[in-house]
Amino acid sequence: MLAIHILKSVPLFAGTTDEHLAMLANTSFRKYSARGDFVVKSGDDSEALYIIMSGGAKVLIAGENGHEVILSILGPNDYFGEMGILDHKPIGATVKALERCEFLCIKSEAFLRCMSGNFELAQRLTRGLAQRLSRANIQIRSLALLDTHDRVASLLQDMSKDINGHCVVEKAPNKRDIAAMVGASREMVSRVIRELKQSGRIHVEKRRVTLLNVGTNLHLRKSPKPTAVAANSDVHDDPVAVNN
């Protein structure tokens, strides 16, 4: 049985009584995935709520030709699988590990019993669903109304956190994943990242990206669009920080 103190460390269960935590602990287990592993696949039965204890994963929809559309990037304390538990339908998207991950898995029946007697837990879960819907609306608007430059800039700003007064993306996705998130080619994303670096909009160091000269709207202030580059340049799955 999973120790109750581990569940207490998960923000989703803040304020949950020991009685409810014991109910969850009785049916909870840990799961580990290596980089590149599929944690769950679209169409799988919704058997558990997955909480990321360490590592990172991406939520995606894959086409028959192998093309991926990335819906979101998840990190520690993020969770998935709750929608299938609530509507009793198969999982709607695939989750793939970006690095070695540790998951805390809670069986759906125990989670539903716990939620039925815990208004605060139900409220936090509802708030999380509302936040995901809001992010989805922003993503749809970005794809419909913004050009590639602004979609990349908006994505970086949305992923950034305030660290000592600076907007920082601590673990930026590689260019292939950024392309899958903004609906563009890797070549185009490479052009935009290069232009943002050269114009002083961002500073990069390995996977850490610091946003500079941030505008007041959802995207970075942009300069004139870069000129075209060769179609075969920057096609590798390198991280943002790699110099091109």
C-alpha positions as CSV (number, residue, x, y, z in Angstrom):
1,M,0.0,0.0,0.0
2,L,1.2,3.5,-0.9
3,A,2.1,5.6,2.2
4,I,-0.4,8.4,2.9
5,H,2.3,11.0,3.3
6,I,3.1,10.6,-0.4
7,L,-0.5,11.4,-1.3
8,K,-0.3,14.4,1.0
9,S,2.6,15.8,-1.0
10,V,0.4,16.0,-4.1
11,P,-1.2,19.5,-4.5
12,L,-4.4,17.9,-6.0
13,F,-5.1,16.3,-2.6
14,A,-4.3,19.3,-0.4
15,G,-6.7,19.3,2.5
16,T,-8.0,15.8,1.9
17,T,-8.8,13.9,5.1
18,D,-6.6,11.0,6.2
19,E,-9.7,8.8,5.8
20,H,-10.0,9.6,2.2
21,L,-6.3,9.4,1.6
22,A,-6.3,5.9,3.1
23,M,-9.0,4.9,0.7
24,L,-6.9,6.2,-2.2
25,A,-3.7,4.6,-0.9
26,N,-5.3,1.2,-0.8
27,T,-5.6,1.1,-4.6
28,S,-2.7,3.4,-5.6
29,F,0.5,2.2,-7.2
30,R,3.6,3.6,-8.9
31,K,4.5,3.3,-12.5
32,Y,7.7,4.1,-14.2
33,S,8.3,4.9,-17.9
34,A,11.5,5.5,-19.8
35,R,12.0,8.2,-22.4
36,G,9.9,7.5,-25.5
37,D,7.6,5.1,-23.8
38,F,3.8,5.4,-24.4
39,V,2.2,5.8,-21.0
40,V,-1.3,5.5,-22.3
41,K,-2.6,5.5,-25.8
42,S,-5.8,7.0,-27.3
43,G,-8.6,4.4,-27.1
44,D,-7.3,2.7,-24.0
45,D,-9.7,2.1,-21.1
46,S,-9.7,4.9,-18.5
47,E,-8.6,2.8,-15.5
48,A,-6.7,5.2,-13.4
49,L,-5.7,8.8,-12.7
50,Y,-2.1,9.4,-13.4
51,I,-0.1,12.0,-11.4
52,I,3.5,12.8,-12.5
53,M,5.8,12.7,-9.5
54,S,9.0,13.3,-11.6
55,G,9.9,13.7,-15.2
56,G,7.9,15.1,-18.1
57,A,5.5,13.9,-20.8
58,K,3.6,15.2,-23.8
59,V,-0.1,14.7,-24.6
60,L,-0.6,14.2,-28.3
61,I,-2.8,13.1,-31.1
62,A,-1.1,11.0,-33.8
63,G,-2.3,10.6,-37.4
64,E,-2.0,7.5,-39.5
65,N,1.1,8.9,-41.3
66,G,2.9,9.3,-37.9
67,H,2.3,13.0,-37.8
68,E,1.9,14.3,-34.3
69,V,-0.1,17.2,-32.9
70,I,1.0,18.0,-29.4
71,L,-1.8,19.3,-27.1
72,S,0.3,20.0,-24.0
73,I,3.5,19.3,-22.1
74,L,3.1,18.0,-18.6
75,G,5.6,18.1,-15.6
76,P,5.7,17.2,-11.9
77,N,2.3,17.4,-10.1
78,D,0.4,17.6,-13.4
79,Y,-2.1,14.8,-14.0
80,F,-4.1,13.1,-16.7
81,G,-6.8,10.5,-17.2
82,E,-9.5,12.4,-15.2
83,M,-11.7,13.1,-18.2
84,G,-12.1,9.4,-19.0
85,I,-12.8,8.6,-15.4
86,L,-15.5,11.3,-15.3
87,D,-17.3,10.5,-18.5
88,H,-16.6,6.7,-18.6
89,K,-15.2,6.9,-22.1
90,P,-11.8,5.6,-23.5
91,I,-8.8,7.9,-23.2
92,G,-8.9,10.5,-25.9
93,A,-5.2,11.3,-26.4
94,T,-1.9,9.6,-26.2
95,V,0.7,10.4,-23.5
96,K,4.3,9.8,-24.2
97,A,7.3,10.2,-21.8
98,L,9.8,12.9,-22.7
99,E,12.2,11.6,-20.1
100,R,12.2,8.9,-17.3
101,C,9.0,9.4,-15.4
102,E,7.5,8.3,-12.1
103,F,3.7,8.2,-12.0
104,L,1.4,7.8,-9.1
105,C,-1.6,5.9,-10.4
106,I,-5.0,5.9,-8.5
107,K,-7.7,3.5,-9.6
108,S,-10.7,5.2,-11.0
109,E,-13.3,3.6,-8.6
110,A,-11.4,4.8,-5.5
111,F,-10.9,8.2,-7.0
112,L,-14.6,8.6,-7.8
113,R,-15.6,7.5,-4.3
114,C,-13.1,9.9,-2.7
115,M,-14.3,12.8,-4.9
116,S,-18.0,12.2,-4.1
117,G,-17.3,12.9,-0.4
118,N,-14.8,15.7,-0.9
119,F,-16.1,19.0,-2.2
120,E,-12.7,20.6,-2.2
121,L,-11.1,17.8,-4.3
122,A,-14.0,18.1,-6.8
123,Q,-13.6,21.8,-6.9
124,R,-9.9,21.6,-7.6
125,L,-10.5,19.0,-10.3
126,T,-13.1,21.2,-11.9
127,R,-10.8,24.2,-11.8
128,G,-8.1,22.1,-13.5
129,L,-10.5,21.2,-16.3
130,A,-11.5,24.8,-16.7
131,Q,-7.8,25.8,-17.0
132,R,-7.2,23.2,-19.7
133,L,-10.2,24.4,-21.6
134,S,-8.9,27.9,-21.4
135,R,-5.5,26.8,-22.7
136,A,-7.2,24.9,-25.5
137,N,-9.1,28.0,-26.5
138,I,-5.9,30.0,-26.6
139,Q,-4.2,27.4,-28.7
140,I,-7.1,27.3,-31.2
141,R,-7.1,31.1,-31.4
142,S,-3.3,31.1,-32.0
143,L,-3.6,28.5,-34.8
144,A,-6.4,30.5,-36.4
145,L,-5.2,34.1,-36.1
146,L,-1.4,34.2,-35.5
147,D,1.4,33.6,-37.9
148,T,4.2,31.1,-37.1
149,H,6.4,33.8,-35.6
150,D,3.8,34.9,-33.1
151,R,2.6,31.3,-32.4
152,V,6.1,30.3,-31.4
153,A,6.6,33.4,-29.3
154,S,3.2,33.0,-27.6
155,L,4.0,29.4,-26.8
156,L,7.3,30.3,-25.2
157,Q,5.7,33.0,-23.1
158,D,2.8,30.6,-22.1
159,M,5.3,28.0,-21.0
160,S,7.5,30.4,-19.1
161,K,7.6,31.0,-15.3
162,D,8.6,34.0,-13.3
163,I,12.0,33.2,-11.8
164,N,13.7,36.1,-10.0
165,G,11.8,38.6,-12.1
166,H,12.6,36.9,-15.4
167,C,10.3,34.9,-17.7
168,V,12.1,31.6,-18.0
169,V,11.3,28.3,-19.7
170,E,13.4,25.9,-17.7
171,K,13.0,22.8,-20.0
172,A,12.1,24.0,-23.4
173,P,10.9,21.4,-25.9
174,N,13.0,20.5,-28.9
175,K,12.1,22.2,-32.2
176,R,10.3,19.1,-33.5
177,D,7.9,19.2,-30.6
178,I,7.5,23.0,-30.8
179,A,6.5,22.5,-34.5
180,A,3.9,19.9,-33.5
181,M,2.5,22.3,-30.9
182,V,2.2,25.3,-33.2
183,G,1.2,23.6,-36.4
184,A,4.4,24.5,-38.4
185,S,7.4,22.7,-39.9
186,R,10.7,22.2,-38.0
187,E,12.4,24.4,-40.6
188,M,10.0,27.3,-40.0
189,V,10.4,26.9,-36.2
190,S,14.2,27.0,-36.6
191,R,14.0,30.2,-38.6
192,V,11.8,31.8,-35.9
193,I,14.0,30.7,-33.0
194,R,17.1,31.9,-34.8
195,E,15.5,35.3,-35.4
196,L,14.4,35.6,-31.8
197,K,17.9,34.8,-30.6
198,Q,19.7,37.2,-33.1
199,S,17.3,40.0,-32.3
200,G,17.7,39.7,-28.6
201,R,14.2,38.6,-27.8
202,I,15.4,35.4,-26.1
203,H,18.5,34.1,-24.5
204,V,19.2,30.3,-24.6
205,E,21.5,28.1,-22.6
206,K,21.0,24.4,-23.2
207,R,17.3,23.8,-22.6
208,R,16.8,27.0,-20.6
209,V,15.2,29.8,-22.5
210,T,14.9,33.3,-21.0
211,L,12.5,35.7,-22.6
212,L,13.7,39.3,-23.1
213,N,12.0,42.4,-24.2
214,V,8.6,40.9,-23.6
215,G,5.6,42.8,-24.9
216,T,2.4,43.5,-23.1
217,N,0.3,41.1,-25.2
218,L,0.4,37.3,-25.6
219,H,3.5,37.3,-27.8
220,L,6.9,38.8,-28.0
221,R,7.4,42.1,-29.8
222,K,8.6,41.1,-33.2
223,S,10.9,42.6,-35.8
224,P,10.6,42.1,-39.6
225,K,10.2,38.5,-40.7
226,P,13.5,36.7,-41.5
227,T,14.4,36.0,-45.1
228,A,14.0,32.5,-46.5
229,V,16.6,29.9,-45.7
230,A,17.4,26.6,-47.4
231,A,14.7,24.0,-47.0
232,N,17.0,21.4,-45.6
233,S,18.5,23.5,-42.8
234,D,17.9,22.8,-39.1
235,V,15.9,19.6,-39.6
236,H,17.3,17.7,-36.6
237,D,15.4,17.2,-33.4
238,D,17.7,19.5,-31.5
239,P,16.7,21.5,-28.4
240,V,15.9,25.2,-28.7
241,A,19.3,26.0,-27.2
242,V,21.4,24.5,-29.8
243,N,23.1,27.1,-32.0
244,N,22.1,26.9,-35.6
